[in-house]
Amino acid sequence: MAVFPNQMAAELLRSALSVEGIESYSQLTDMAAGSFGVPGSGGGPVAVWVSRNDFDRAREVLARLDAPSAESS
C-alpha cells in the first residue's frame, strides 16, 4: 500500500490503521533487507501492507495522516 523511509514512520501508519480496525503488516523492502546489519543503515525503507478488502479504507487513513514521507506503490 505504501513505502516509508523507516520502521518508525511505517509504525505510525500501522497504529492509525489498527485504531480503524484494519489489520496490516510491515516488511523491509529489498533495499532495506540488503542493508540489514550494516552499521549506520538505520534499517531502510519499510512497506506497509493491508488486505485488498481494506485497501480503500486504508488509503483514507493514510490521506488523513497527511504523510508526505509516504510513497504510494
C-alpha positions, 0 to 999 in steps of 0.5 A: 500500500505504501513505502516509508523511509523507516520502521518508525514512520511505517509504525505510525501508519500501522497504529492509525490503521489498527485504531480503524480496525484494519489489520496490516503488516510491515516488511523491509523492502529489498533495499532495506533487507540488503542493508540489514546489519550494516552499521549506520543503515538505520534499517531502510525503507519499510512497506506497509501492507493491508488486505485488498478488502481494506485497501480503500479504507486504508488509503483514507487513513493514510490521506488523513495522516497527511504523510508526505514521507509516504510513497504510494506503490 
